[in-house]
């Protein structure tokens, strides 16, 4: 039971971290838009697409890799 609780605590911490990162990203996007560097969120999306096409992993890529891990290997 303690193992399950430890895993749930880890998941909670990860979700809190993801939420914090999303808020930080929103703030950064709003700051960039406010400086006039990008006119819209779609401009940011195009830049992110350019980064991922040059080898940066997306969150979906990471999730797919995690899903493909066989739990029996631990």
Secondary structure as GFF3:
##gff-version 3
##sequence-region A 1 74
A	DSSP	alpha_helix	2	34	.	.	.	ID=ss1
A	DSSP	alpha_helix	41	53	.	.	.	ID=ss2
A	DSSP	alpha_helix	59	67	.	.	.	ID=ss3
A	DSSP	three_ten_helix	71	73	.	.	.	ID=ss4
###
